[in-house]
């Protein structure tokens, strides 16, 4: 084997009159390097997007939601105790989640979440998202006007700050008057502002205390949702199935992966698509290996014939050129991995590239290196490089030394 490796490296260092072969080998290395580098950077960015989306979504929404098909849950204390007995469930919290209208500057539709300030912090990490005020400010039963917490984008569009008042309109909870049925209206004072980093939540979500939500919607003593936190977010789908089987068909149970199915599937599809597209760049670089090897075989045909007459086997000749092609692929792959990881480090540490937060769920380009993805990319690069060496090496091993040396 040392003989084959020696010859392979010798052929890579072409003499001056065969310098063009070395240029083709260099182009092959550069092609594989660029493809591998692009693959690692793009896959890391896609992983970063997915992680940021999951982290921020789980910061503002529960792992599992439980609702009753009849609309309200009256015995929610008993139900929460039953759900807590399921293996994997950490905490539960009763809530009301409905769509309302909010009026300060103009009327806009938002989702109003009535929560228990004491238990909701055990289910979602709302405290870390508060930019002004605190979730406990909702417990202001001694004041004439109850408190409300808004998303920062909602507060900006309504031009309100902590201390300002606004009106919440509940079309679904109308009350009967001499003039007919009119929507319930309730004034609230802004006591806090949160920023989840997800534009859709920041512009369309508000929190009030659970008693005030029950009063506003006319469902005192009842809720319409149980929020659940599990010990492992990645297993929330399995745990939600356990909860569903325990509660029966009367209740609707949804985990966070099902709620965000469309965007998670879109990110996964985009990641696979980008992998296939960028793998073609690696293939272009690997195809240059064929060109280089074919030219080397033609240039070294006399050497091959002499080696065969001296006793070299077909397997040895084939190994010489396969090792030569693999060397180009290995150098290109390892160089691409190094450059790709270096670029990812720079993007994550120093080069914070801003992106529009109203379009994407993050404000800066996120990067997360998944070592399994890196391993897959390395294997793919080496495999493609290996495939491109087969035909030229096989052709070299099939050369007839008698025909090659006949006219020499």
C-alpha positions in Angstrom: 0.0 0.0 0.0 2.9 2.4 0.6 3.9 1.9 -3.0 0.5 3.1 -4.2 0.4 6.1 -1.9 4.0 7.1 -2.9 3.0 7.0 -6.6 -0.2 8.9 -6.0 1.5 11.8 -4.2 4.3 11.8 -6.8 1.7 12.2 -9.6 0.0 15.0 -7.7 3.3 17.0 -7.8 3.5 17.3 -11.6 6.6 18.5 -13.3 6.7 21.8 -15.0 5.6 20.5 -18.4 2.6 18.8 -16.8 1.7 21.8 -14.6 -1.8 22.0 -16.1 -2.7 18.7 -14.4 -1.8 20.3 -11.0 -4.0 23.3 -11.9 -6.9 21.0 -12.6 -6.3 19.3 -9.2 -6.2 22.7 -7.5 -9.5 23.7 -9.2 -11.0 20.4 -8.0 -9.9 21.1 -4.4 -11.3 24.7 -4.6 -14.7 23.4 -6.0 -15.1 20.8 -3.2 -14.0 23.4 -0.6 -16.6 26.0 -1.7 -19.4 23.4 -1.8 -18.6 22.0 1.7 -18.1 25.4 3.2 -21.5 26.6 1.7 -23.2 23.5 3.0 -22.0 23.9 6.6 -22.9 27.7 6.7 -26.3 27.3 5.2 -27.3 24.3 7.3 -26.0 26.1 10.5 -28.1 29.2 9.7 -31.2 27.0 9.1 -30.6 25.2 12.4 -30.2 28.7 14.1 -33.6 29.8 12.7 -35.3 26.6 14.0 -33.8 26.9 17.4 -34.7 30.6 17.8 -38.2 29.9 16.6 -38.7 27.1 19.1 -37.0 29.0 22.0 -39.1 32.1 21.5 -42.3 30.3 20.8 -42.0 28.2 23.9 -41.2 31.3 25.9 -44.6 32.8 25.2 -46.8 29.7 24.5 -47.2 26.5 26.6 -45.9 23.1 25.6 -49.4 21.6 25.6 -52.9 23.2 25.4 -56.1 21.5 26.6 -59.5 22.7 25.6 -63.0 21.4 25.9 -65.1 21.0 22.7 -68.1 22.5 24.6 -66.2 25.8 24.9 -65.6 26.1 28.7 -64.1 24.1 31.5 -65.9 24.4 34.8 -64.1 21.9 37.0 -60.6 23.0 35.9 -59.0 22.6 39.3 -59.8 18.9 39.3 -58.7 18.6 35.6 -55.3 20.2 36.4 -54.7 17.7 39.2 -55.4 14.8 36.8 -53.1 16.2 34.2 -50.3 16.7 36.7 -50.4 12.9 37.4 -49.4 12.2 33.8 -45.7 11.2 33.6 -43.7 14.0 32.2 -46.0 16.9 33.1 -44.3 19.5 35.3 -46.9 22.2 35.9 -50.3 23.4 34.8 -52.1 26.7 34.7 -55.7 27.7 34.0 -56.3 30.4 31.4 -58.8 32.0 29.1 -57.7 32.6 25.5 -60.0 34.6 23.2 -60.0 37.1 20.4 -61.1 40.7 21.3 -60.8 44.2 20.0 -58.6 46.8 21.6 -59.1 50.5 21.2 -56.6 53.3 22.1 -55.8 55.1 18.9 -57.8 52.8 16.7 -59.5 49.4 17.0 -57.5 46.3 16.3 -58.1 42.6 16.8 -55.8 40.9 19.3 -55.8 37.7 21.4 -56.5 38.3 25.0 -55.1 35.8 27.5 -56.5 35.7 31.0 -53.9 34.1 33.3 -53.1 33.5 36.9 -49.9 35.6 37.5 -48.7 33.1 40.1 -49.0 29.9 38.1 -48.4 31.1 34.5 -44.7 31.9 35.2 -44.2 28.2 36.0 -45.6 27.3 32.5 -44.1 30.0 30.3 -41.1 32.2 30.8 -43.0 35.5 30.5 -40.9 37.2 33.2 -37.7 37.2 31.1 -39.6 38.9 28.3 -40.9 41.8 30.3 -39.3 45.0 29.2 -41.5 47.3 31.4 -43.5 46.3 34.5 -44.0 42.8 35.8 -46.5 40.0 35.4 -47.5 40.4 39.0 -48.9 43.9 38.2 -52.0 42.2 36.9 -53.0 41.5 40.5 -54.4 45.0 41.1 -57.8 44.2 42.4 -57.7 47.1 44.8 -57.6 49.6 41.9 -60.7 50.9 39.9 -59.2 50.0 36.5 -57.7 46.5 36.1 -54.2 46.1 34.5 -53.2 44.8 31.1 -49.9 43.8 29.6 -49.3 44.4 25.9 -46.7 43.2 23.4 -44.2 45.9 22.5 -45.4 46.1 18.8 -49.0 46.4 19.9 -48.1 49.1 22.4 -46.2 51.0 19.7 -49.0 50.8 17.1 -51.6 51.9 19.7 -49.2 54.6 21.0 -49.7 53.7 24.7 -47.2 53.4 27.6 -47.5 52.0 31.1 -50.0 54.1 32.9 -52.2 54.8 29.9 -55.7 53.4 29.5 -57.4 51.6 26.7 -60.7 49.8 26.0 -61.2 46.1 25.4 -64.2 45.1 23.4 -65.5 41.5 23.5 -67.9 40.9 20.6 -68.5 37.3 21.6 -69.7 38.2 25.1 -72.5 40.6 24.3 -75.0 41.9 26.9 -78.6 42.6 26.5 -79.7 46.3 26.7 -82.9 48.2 25.8 -81.2 48.9 22.4 -80.4 45.3 21.8 -77.3 43.2 22.3 -74.1 45.2 22.5 -70.5 43.9 23.0 -69.0 44.1 26.5 -66.5 46.9 27.0 -64.0 47.2 29.8 -61.3 49.8 30.4 -57.8 48.6 31.3 -54.7 50.4 32.4 -51.4 49.3 30.8 -49.1 48.0 33.6 -46.4 46.3 31.6 -45.0 45.6 28.1 -43.3 42.4 26.9 -41.1 41.5 23.9 -41.0 37.9 22.8 -39.0 38.5 19.7 -41.7 37.1 17.6 -43.6 39.8 15.7 -46.9 37.9 15.4 -47.1 37.6 19.2 -45.8 41.1 20.0 -48.4 42.7 17.8 -51.4 40.6 18.6 -51.2 39.3 22.2 -52.2 40.9 25.5 -52.4 39.5 29.1 -55.0 40.3 31.9 -55.7 38.6 35.2 -57.9 35.5 35.1 -60.7 37.0 37.2 -60.9 40.0 35.0 -61.0 37.8 31.9 -63.8 35.7 33.4 -65.8 38.9 34.2 -65.2 40.3 30.7 -66.4 37.2 28.9 -69.1 36.4 31.4 -67.8 32.9 32.4 -67.1 33.4 36.1 -65.8 30.3 37.7 -64.7 28.8 34.3 -61.9 28.8 31.8 -61.5 27.7 28.2 -57.9 26.4 28.3 -55.4 24.5 30.5 -51.8 25.3 29.8 -49.3 22.5 30.5 -45.5 22.5 30.8 -43.6 19.2 30.3 -40.1 18.2 31.3 -38.9 17.7 27.8 -40.2 19.9 25.0 -39.1 17.5 22.3 -41.3 14.8 23.8 -44.4 17.0 24.1 -46.1 15.1 21.3 -45.9 11.8 23.2 -47.0 13.4 26.4 -49.9 15.1 24.8 -51.1 11.7 23.4 -51.0 10.3 27.0 -53.1 13.3 28.2 -55.6 12.8 25.3 -56.0 9.1 26.1 -56.6 9.9 29.8 -59.1 12.7 29.3 -61.0 11.1 26.4 -62.7 12.5 23.4 -64.4 15.3 25.3 -61.2 17.3 25.3 -59.0 18.7 22.5 -55.2 18.4 23.3 -52.6 20.1 21.1 -48.8 20.3 21.6 -46.5 23.1 20.4 -45.2 21.1 17.5 -48.7 20.6 16.1 -49.5 24.3 16.6 -46.4 25.3 14.7 -46.5 22.3 12.2 -46.6 24.4 9.1 -43.6 26.6 9.8 -41.5 23.7 11.3 -42.2 21.6 8.2 -41.4 24.5 5.9 -38.0 25.0 7.7 -37.2 21.3 7.5 -38.2 21.1 3.8 -36.1 24.2 3.1 -33.1 22.7 4.9 -33.3 19.5 2.8 -33.7 21.4 -0.4 -30.7 23.6 0.3 -28.7 20.5 1.1 -29.5 19.0 -2.2 -28.8 22.2 -4.2 -25.5 22.9 -2.4 -24.5 19.3 -2.7 -24.5 19.9 -6.5 -21.7 22.4 -6.0 -19.7 19.7 -4.3 -20.5 17.4 -7.2 -19.2 20.0 -9.7 -15.9 20.2 -7.8 -15.8 16.4 -7.6 -16.4 16.1 -11.3 -13.2 18.1 -11.9 -11.4 15.2 -10.1 -12.5 13.0 -13.1 -10.9 15.5 -15.5 -7.7 15.6 -13.6 -7.5 11.8 -13.2 -8.3 11.2 -16.9 -5.5 13.6 -18.0 -3.1 12.0 -15.5 -3.9 8.5 -16.8 -3.3 9.7 -20.4 -0.1 11.4 -19.4 1.2 8.5 -17.4 0.1 5.7 -19.8 3.8 4.7 -20.4 4.5 4.6 -16.7 1.4 2.4 -16.2 2.6 0.0 -18.9 6.0 -0.2 -17.4 4.6 -0.8 -14.0 2.4 -3.6 -15.3 5.4 -5.3 -17.1 7.3 -5.1 -13.8 4.6 -7.0 -12.0 2.2 -4.3 -10.7 -1.4 -5.8 -10.5 -4.5 -4.2 -11.9 -5.6 -3.6 -8.3 -2.4 -1.7 -7.5 -2.8 0.6 -10.6 -6.4 1.2 -9.7 -5.5 2.0 -6.1 -2.8 4.5 -7.2 -5.4 6.7 -9.0 -8.1 6.2 -6.5 -5.8 7.4 -3.7 -4.8 10.4 -5.9 -8.5 11.4 -6.4 -9.4 10.7 -2.7 -6.5 12.9 -1.6 -8.0 15.8 -3.6 -11.4 15.1 -2.1 -10.1 14.8 1.5 -8.1 18.1 1.3 -11.1 19.9 -0.3 -13.5 18.5 2.3 -11.4 19.2 5.3 -10.5 22.7 4.1 -14.2 23.4 3.4 -15.1 22.2 6.9 -12.5 24.4 8.5 -13.6 27.5 6.5 -17.3 26.8 7.1 -16.9 26.4 10.9 -14.7 29.6 10.9 -17.4 31.6 9.1 -20.1 30.2 11.4 -18.0 31.3 14.4 -17.5 34.8 12.9 -21.2 35.1 12.2 -22.2 34.0 15.7 -19.6 36.0 17.6 -18.7 39.1 15.7 -20.6 39.6 12.4 -24.2 40.2 13.7 -26.0 40.6 10.4 -29.4 42.4 11.0 -32.5 41.1 9.3 -36.1 42.6 9.4 -37.8 41.4 12.5 -41.3 42.0 11.1 -40.6 39.4 8.4 -38.4 36.8 10.3 -38.8 35.7 13.9 -35.3 37.0 14.8 -33.5 40.4 14.4 -30.0 39.0 13.7 -28.9 36.1 11.5 -28.8 33.1 13.8 -26.2 30.4 13.6 -26.2 27.0 15.3 -23.6 24.3 14.3 -25.0 20.8 14.5 -22.1 18.3 14.5 -24.4 15.6 13.1 -24.9 17.9 10.1 -21.2 18.5 9.8 -20.5 14.7 9.9 -23.2 14.2 7.2 -21.6 16.9 5.0 -18.1 15.3 5.5 -19.4 11.9 4.6 -21.2 13.3 1.5 -18.1 15.1 0.3 -15.8 12.1 0.7 -18.4 9.7 -0.9 -18.9 12.0 -3.9 -15.1 12.3 -4.3 -14.8 8.5 -4.1 -17.4 7.9 -6.7 -15.6 10.2 -9.2 -12.4 8.2 -8.9 -13.8 4.9 -9.9 -14.1 5.2 -13.6 -10.6 6.8 -14.3 -8.9 4.4 -12.0 -10.7 1.4 -13.5 -9.8 2.6 -17.0 -6.1 2.9 -16.0 -6.1 -0.6 -14.6 -7.6 -2.0 -17.8 -4.8 -0.5 -20.1 -2.9 -3.1 -22.1 0.8 -2.6 -21.6 1.7 -4.4 -24.9 -0.5 -2.0 -26.9 0.8 1.1 -25.0 4.6 0.2 -25.5 4.3 -1.2 -29.0 5.4 2.0 -30.8 7.7 3.3 -28.1 
